[in-house]
Amino acid sequence: MAPRIKVTVGTSGTDFQGRDDLAIQAAVEYVAAQGGGTVEVRPGLYRLQNSVRLHSGIELIGCGPETVLQKEPSATVAVTADSDWYDTHVTVADTTPFRVGGGVLLRGKCPHYGSEQVVIHTVRAIAGQTLWLKSQARGADGASHTGNFWVGYGATASTLFSLVTANWASDIRVANLRLDGNRGQSADLNGNYGAGMYFQDCERVHVDSVHVTNLESDCLSFQIVHDLTVENCEFVNAVQGIHPGSGSQRPRIRNNRVRQCTRHGLSWCWGVRDGIAENNLIEDCPVGISIGHRDTDNIMRGNTVRRCSLGGLVYRDDPPHQAAHRNLVEGNLFEDIGTLAAPGCGIDLNGPVEDNILRANRIVCTRPGLMRAGIRVGPRVTRLELDRNVVEGIPLAVERLSP
């Protein structure tokens, strides 16, 4: 078997030269055309006006924290003519913020159902007030009821995108680099549609030693992705740290540090099963770990969750057939959860969850009055096993709520 190809990106002495997404993407496309291999991005600041889009068999490797991929500030303009799902163009109030080859996010209320719809594209041409898109305006599901962006429903176009992304790909690795989302100069990007690193419909993804910071979005979001491993990463100052969702199977989330998110440190979203989250540190987020809708048969072991104002581990209140059943929570530390105005609890089980095991966890309060209970058990919780949990400095070890 021939060795896999490796190319380098940088400003001089490299195979591909440049300091932006175009240079990195050119290297990715070349390596993909050779059947896969490694793109090594040399130290420096690379300014992104669109995602680095990975393909199967690609390794995107930096040279440590000195390799920085930074998103350019975003701009948002109004859509000035209705665009339907089959259109490959959109008319906007101002095309100045956009670049051929750059990213564009279309957002607006769905005219048919009233919910928000979001689609991310690439600009392939600009003519007058028209952005020509790489593909039709419809969403990834291909349905005709999504992708209708109408003036009367507040449609906008923004220079928003994930920094690193892949769709319908397998055997991908991202390692040894830093992603900066330019928070404060970029509008919000819902983690269901994009993130610092965003993967959808992928298999066998490995993320290692990546530092992601300053995002008005999630650091890592993956939807319908099986066998993803994320380890030794640092996620700081974002909306959410790690967001596994949409039926992703067997994620492995190990040895990561998540700090200063404005929602959740780790959010098991919908239908995530047979996952392991172990030896992660989560600090200074409103909720450390959230789990709910059909997130079953997962293991949370050896994690440390500190200084979270609303909850350490929160089981969301879902209907019985959609609740988070059969999860193991073992050997974790929950410390100083809550506020003096609203004392919290380390582990909060809401809804009709069944067959969960809480074993050998340590729940500690170092500030009197900060925590109300170590474990709070809702009235519809059944077949809960509590085994050798230690609660220190908290008035109630276990609070059982009445119906």
Secondary structure per residue as TSV (DSSP state, phi and psi in degrees):
chain	resnum	aa	ss	phi	psi
A	1	M	-	360.0	132.7
A	2	A	-	-68.8	145.2
A	3	P	-	-64.8	148.9
A	4	R	-	-70.7	144.4
A	5	I	E	-74.3	150.2
A	6	K	E	-134.7	130.4
A	7	V	E	-126.9	161.0
A	8	T	E	-119.5	152.7
A	9	V	E	-127.6	135.6
A	10	G	E	-179.9	-165.6
A	11	T	S	-92.4	-21.9
A	12	S	S	-158.1	151.3
A	13	G	S	67.2	22.7
A	14	T	S	-124.3	166.3
A	15	D	S	-68.5	-39.0
A	16	F	E	-122.9	131.1
A	17	Q	E	-114.3	133.6
A	18	G	-	158.1	171.9
A	19	R	S	-130.6	37.2
A	20	D	B	-147.9	-177.1
A	21	D	H	-65.7	-28.2
A	22	L	H	-64.0	-41.8
A	23	A	H	-66.4	-44.7
A	24	I	H	-65.3	-42.2
A	25	Q	H	-66.3	-36.4
A	26	A	H	-61.0	-40.5
A	27	A	H	-65.1	-42.3
A	28	V	H	-61.0	-45.3
A	29	E	H	-64.6	-38.5
A	30	Y	H	-64.4	-46.5
A	31	V	H	-65.8	-39.7
A	32	A	H	-60.7	-38.4
A	33	A	H	-67.4	-20.8
A	34	Q	T	-91.6	7.0
A	35	G	T	95.2	8.3
A	36	G	-	108.4	160.0
A	37	G	E	159.0	-153.1
A	38	T	E	-116.2	134.3
A	39	V	E	-110.1	112.5
A	40	E	E	-99.5	121.6
A	41	V	E	-99.8	117.2
A	42	R	-	-72.3	163.3
A	43	P	S	-55.7	145.7
A	44	G	E	145.5	173.2
A	45	L	E	-100.6	120.3
A	46	Y	E	-112.2	121.5
A	47	R	E	-94.2	126.8
A	48	L	E	-105.5	128.5
A	49	Q	S	-110.8	3.2
A	50	N	S	-159.6	168.6
A	51	S	-	-66.2	150.6
A	52	V	E	-85.7	113.0
A	53	R	E	-101.7	116.8
A	54	L	E	-92.6	154.7
A	55	H	-	-119.9	173.4
A	56	S	T	-57.9	139.2
A	57	G	T	78.5	14.1
A	58	I	E	-101.5	133.9
A	59	E	E	-108.0	123.2
A	60	L	E	-106.7	108.4
A	61	I	E	-122.6	129.6
A	62	G	-	-96.6	-170.0
A	63	C	S	-114.2	35.3
A	64	G	S	96.2	-163.8
A	65	P	T	-65.5	-10.5
A	66	E	T	-78.1	-12.0
A	67	T	E	-94.6	109.2
A	68	V	E	-120.9	122.5
A	69	L	E	-104.8	113.5
A	70	Q	E	-117.3	131.2
A	71	K	E	-72.8	136.8
A	72	E	-	-70.8	153.8
A	73	P	-	-54.8	148.3
A	74	S	-	-95.6	159.6
A	75	A	-	-135.5	149.6
A	76	T	E	-129.3	131.6
A	77	V	E	-129.7	159.9
A	78	A	E	-78.3	143.8
A	79	V	B	-80.0	129.4
A	80	T	-	-109.1	-0.3
A	81	A	S	-146.3	143.1
A	82	D	-	-58.2	136.5
A	83	S	B	-121.6	126.0
A	84	D	-	-98.6	166.8
A	85	W	T	-58.8	-27.9
A	86	Y	T	-89.0	-5.4
A	87	D	-	-74.8	150.9
A	88	T	S	-113.8	22.9
A	89	H	E	-149.9	162.9
A	90	V	E	-144.6	140.1
A	91	T	E	-100.2	130.0
A	92	V	B	-128.8	164.7
A	93	A	S	-68.7	-30.1
A	94	D	-	-152.7	122.4
A	95	T	-	-94.0	-3.0
A	96	T	T	-54.2	-41.0
A	97	P	T	-69.7	-12.6
A	98	F	-	-98.9	155.9
A	99	R	-	-132.9	141.7
A	100	V	T	-60.7	127.5
A	101	G	T	89.6	-5.8
A	102	G	-	-87.6	169.4
A	103	G	E	-87.0	148.9
A	104	V	E	-142.2	130.4
A	105	L	E	-109.6	124.2
A	106	L	E	-97.9	132.8
A	107	R	E	-142.7	144.3
A	108	G	E	172.9	170.7
A	109	K	E	-72.8	138.2
A	110	C	-	-66.5	123.2
A	111	P	T	-62.6	-19.7
A	112	H	T	-96.6	-32.2
A	113	Y	T	-123.1	-12.1
A	114	G	-	84.4	-7.4
A	115	S	-	-82.4	160.6
A	116	E	E	-70.7	140.1
A	117	Q	E	-126.0	142.0
A	118	V	E	-136.4	132.3
A	119	V	E	-138.0	135.5
A	120	I	E	-110.7	132.9
A	121	H	E	-132.4	178.8
A	122	T	E	-118.0	137.5
A	123	V	E	-79.7	124.1
A	124	R	E	-104.2	-16.2
A	125	A	E	-163.4	154.4
A	126	I	E	-130.0	127.6
A	127	A	E	-139.8	114.4
A	128	G	T	61.5	-123.0
A	129	Q	T	-98.7	15.8
A	130	T	E	-110.5	131.3
A	131	L	E	-99.5	119.0
A	132	W	E	-89.3	131.9
A	133	L	E	-99.5	156.8
A	134	K	S	-67.5	-26.5
A	135	S	S	-148.6	-179.6
A	136	Q	-	-62.9	157.8
A	137	A	S	-72.3	-11.2
A	138	R	S	-66.1	159.2
A	139	G	-	-75.4	-178.0
A	140	A	T	-64.3	-25.1
A	141	D	T	-76.7	-11.1
A	142	G	-	76.0	2.7
A	143	A	-	-77.4	145.6
A	144	S	T	-74.3	-15.2
A	145	H	T	-84.5	-6.5
A	146	T	S	-111.9	147.5
A	147	G	-	96.3	9.1
A	148	N	-	-92.2	104.0
A	149	F	B	-107.4	104.1
A	150	W	-	-111.1	146.0
A	151	V	G	-58.2	-41.7
A	152	G	G	-70.8	-3.9
A	153	Y	G	-119.5	26.5
A	154	G	T	70.0	31.6
A	155	A	-	-69.0	137.9
A	156	T	E	-134.4	163.0
A	157	A	E	-125.6	132.9
A	158	S	E	-132.6	154.3
A	159	T	-	-87.6	70.3
A	160	L	-	-124.0	145.4
A	161	F	-	-172.1	163.1
A	162	S	-	-73.3	150.0
A	163	L	S	-75.3	-44.9
A	164	V	E	-129.4	132.2
A	165	T	E	-149.5	163.1
A	166	A	E	-156.2	149.4
A	167	N	E	-141.7	132.8
A	168	W	S	53.1	53.9
A	169	A	-	-138.1	165.4
A	170	S	E	-144.8	161.0
A	171	D	E	56.5	61.8
A	172	I	E	-114.8	145.2
A	173	R	E	-136.3	135.4
A	174	V	E	-126.9	127.9
A	175	A	E	-155.4	153.4
A	176	N	E	58.6	49.2
A	177	L	E	-151.7	175.5
A	178	R	E	-123.9	134.9
A	179	L	E	-115.3	131.0
A	180	D	E	-124.3	116.3
A	181	G	-	-86.7	2.1
A	182	N	-	59.3	43.8
A	183	R	T	-59.0	141.6
A	184	G	T	97.3	-22.9
A	185	Q	S	-122.0	11.4
A	186	S	S	-134.4	141.1
A	187	A	-	-72.2	169.3
A	188	D	-	-73.1	146.0
A	189	L	-	-129.5	110.2
A	190	N	-	-56.0	128.8
A	191	G	T	-64.3	-10.8
A	192	N	T	-76.2	-15.5
A	193	Y	T	-118.3	-18.8
A	194	G	-	-170.7	171.1
A	195	A	E	-171.4	-177.7
A	196	G	E	-57.1	-50.6
A	197	M	E	-122.6	125.4
A	198	Y	E	-133.4	123.0
A	199	F	E	-125.4	137.1
A	200	Q	E	-139.9	137.2
A	201	D	E	55.1	49.7
A	202	C	E	-124.2	165.5
A	203	E	E	-137.4	144.9
A	204	R	E	55.9	70.3
A	205	V	E	-109.9	134.6
A	206	H	E	-125.9	119.7
A	207	V	E	-117.1	122.7
A	208	D	E	-140.6	128.1
A	209	S	E	57.5	48.6
A	210	V	E	-111.2	131.0
A	211	H	E	-103.0	119.8
A	212	V	E	-120.0	130.4
A	213	T	E	-148.0	162.5
A	214	N	S	58.4	61.8
A	215	L	-	-125.8	132.4
A	216	E	S	-88.9	48.9
A	217	S	S	-166.2	-167.6
A	218	D	E	-85.3	151.5
A	219	C	E	-71.0	-48.5
A	220	L	E	-136.2	121.3
A	221	S	E	-128.8	133.8
A	222	F	E	-138.9	133.0
A	223	Q	E	-127.2	127.3
A	224	I	E	55.2	49.5
A	225	V	E	-121.8	126.2
A	226	H	E	-110.3	138.7
A	227	D	E	62.5	49.7
A	228	L	E	-94.0	134.4
A	229	T	E	-116.8	128.8
A	230	V	E	-126.7	123.5
A	231	E	E	-148.5	151.6
A	232	N	S	59.9	28.4
A	233	C	-	-102.4	162.1
A	234	E	E	-126.9	126.2
A	235	F	E	-123.7	117.4
A	236	V	E	-137.6	138.3
A	237	N	E	59.4	67.6
A	238	A	E	-145.5	-179.4
A	239	V	S	-72.9	-51.6
A	240	Q	E	-135.5	153.8
A	241	G	E	-82.4	-69.1
A	242	I	E	-124.4	128.1
A	243	H	E	-131.5	83.2
A	244	P	E	-80.4	133.2
A	245	G	E	-155.6	-177.6
A	246	S	T	52.1	50.9
A	247	G	T	75.7	17.9
A	248	S	-	-63.3	134.7
A	249	Q	B	-111.0	140.1
A	250	R	S	59.1	41.1
A	251	P	-	-68.7	148.9
A	252	R	E	-122.7	113.8
A	253	I	E	-120.5	101.9
A	254	R	E	-134.3	137.8
A	255	N	S	58.7	36.8
A	256	N	-	-103.3	159.3
A	257	R	E	-120.3	124.2
A	258	V	E	-124.5	124.8
A	259	R	E	-142.0	147.1
A	260	Q	E	58.4	46.7
A	261	C	E	-90.7	155.1
A	262	T	S	-93.5	-3.5
A	263	R	S	-128.6	-88.4
A	264	H	E	-120.2	145.6
A	265	G	E	-73.8	-52.0
A	266	L	E	-129.7	120.8
A	267	S	E	-118.9	99.0
A	268	W	-	-66.8	119.1
A	269	C	-	-94.2	-102.5
A	270	W	S	-115.4	124.3
A	271	G	S	65.2	31.0
A	272	V	-	-87.8	126.7
A	273	R	B	-133.7	152.0
A	274	D	S	56.9	35.4
A	275	G	-	-96.4	162.6
A	276	I	E	-130.7	127.5
A	277	A	E	-120.5	112.3
A	278	E	E	-141.7	143.5
A	279	N	S	60.7	32.8
A	280	N	-	-95.9	150.4
A	281	L	E	-111.0	122.6
A	282	I	E	-125.4	121.9
A	283	E	E	-137.1	146.1
A	284	D	S	59.2	43.6
A	285	C	-	-118.2	152.3
A	286	P	S	-55.1	-47.9
A	287	V	E	-123.5	127.1
A	288	G	E	-68.1	-58.9
A	289	I	E	-132.3	132.8
A	290	S	E	-121.2	137.1
A	291	I	E	-143.0	144.2
A	292	G	-	-167.4	-117.1
A	293	H	T	-42.6	100.6
A	294	R	T	57.1	25.8
A	295	D	-	-87.3	94.7
A	296	T	-	-122.6	156.3
A	297	D	S	62.2	35.6
A	298	N	-	-103.9	158.8
A	299	I	E	-119.9	128.4
A	300	M	E	-119.6	110.9
A	301	R	E	-138.8	132.0
A	302	G	S	71.5	18.5
A	303	N	-	-87.1	154.1
A	304	T	E	-116.4	124.1
A	305	V	E	-123.5	118.7
A	306	R	E	-130.4	148.1
A	307	R	-	51.8	49.2
A	308	C	-	-104.7	126.3
A	309	S	S	-76.5	-27.7
A	310	L	S	-108.8	-22.5
A	311	G	E	175.7	147.7
A	312	G	E	-81.8	-67.0
A	313	L	E	-122.2	119.6
A	314	V	E	-117.8	120.5
A	315	Y	E	-86.2	120.2
A	316	R	-	-73.1	155.2
A	317	D	-	-88.3	94.1
A	318	D	-	-112.8	161.2
A	319	P	-	-59.2	158.8
A	320	P	G	-52.9	-41.8
A	321	H	G	-77.1	-4.6
A	322	Q	G	-122.6	9.3
A	323	A	S	-81.5	169.2
A	324	A	-	-87.9	88.7
A	325	H	-	-95.1	156.5
A	326	R	S	58.1	44.5
A	327	N	-	-104.8	146.3
A	328	L	E	-107.7	124.8
A	329	V	E	-118.6	107.7
A	330	E	E	-139.4	130.0
A	331	G	S	68.0	27.1
A	332	N	-	-94.5	158.6
A	333	L	E	-113.3	124.3
A	334	F	E	-116.1	122.2
A	335	E	E	-134.7	130.9
A	336	D	S	54.7	63.7
A	337	I	-	-102.9	123.4
A	338	G	B	117.3	-171.8
A	339	T	-	-134.4	164.9
A	340	L	S	-64.8	-32.6
A	341	A	S	-74.5	-30.8
A	342	A	S	-140.0	82.9
A	343	P	B	-55.8	141.5
A	344	G	E	-110.9	-168.6
A	345	C	E	-140.2	155.6
A	346	G	E	-68.5	-50.3
A	347	I	E	-126.7	124.2
A	348	D	E	-122.3	109.9
A	349	L	E	-99.1	105.6
A	350	N	-	-100.3	163.3
A	351	G	S	72.9	179.9
A	352	P	S	-88.3	60.1
A	353	V	-	-82.4	148.5
A	354	E	B	-127.5	146.8
A	355	D	S	60.4	35.9
A	356	N	-	-91.2	146.8
A	357	I	E	-118.5	124.5
A	358	L	E	-113.6	108.0
A	359	R	E	-130.7	129.0
A	360	A	S	56.6	34.3
A	361	N	-	-87.4	151.2
A	362	R	E	-115.3	123.8
A	363	I	E	-121.8	118.5
A	364	V	E	-131.5	139.7
A	365	C	-	-122.0	122.5
A	366	T	S	-100.4	-5.3
A	367	R	S	-122.4	112.8
A	368	P	T	-54.1	133.2
A	369	G	T	88.6	-5.5
A	370	L	S	-78.1	-31.0
A	371	M	E	-123.9	141.9
A	372	R	E	-93.1	-40.5
A	373	A	E	-148.3	152.7
A	374	G	E	-73.2	-52.8
A	375	I	E	-128.6	130.3
A	376	R	E	-112.3	126.9
A	377	V	E	-115.0	118.1
A	378	G	-	-70.9	162.0
A	379	P	T	-69.3	-16.8
A	380	R	T	-102.8	8.1
A	381	V	-	-75.5	131.3
A	382	T	B	-128.2	152.1
A	383	R	S	50.4	49.7
A	384	L	-	-91.8	128.8
A	385	E	E	-104.0	118.2
A	386	L	E	-108.3	119.9
A	387	D	E	-139.4	113.4
A	388	R	S	58.9	32.7
A	389	N	-	-79.1	142.3
A	390	V	E	-114.9	127.5
A	391	V	E	-120.0	127.8
A	392	E	E	-130.1	132.4
A	393	G	S	73.6	22.8
A	394	I	-	-129.1	134.6
A	395	P	S	-57.0	-43.3
A	396	L	E	-114.8	124.0
A	397	A	E	-69.4	-49.4
A	398	V	E	-132.2	123.7
A	399	E	E	-107.0	118.5
A	400	R	E	-105.1	119.7
A	401	L	-	-82.9	140.9
A	402	S	-	-81.5	155.1
A	403	P	-	-60.8	360.0
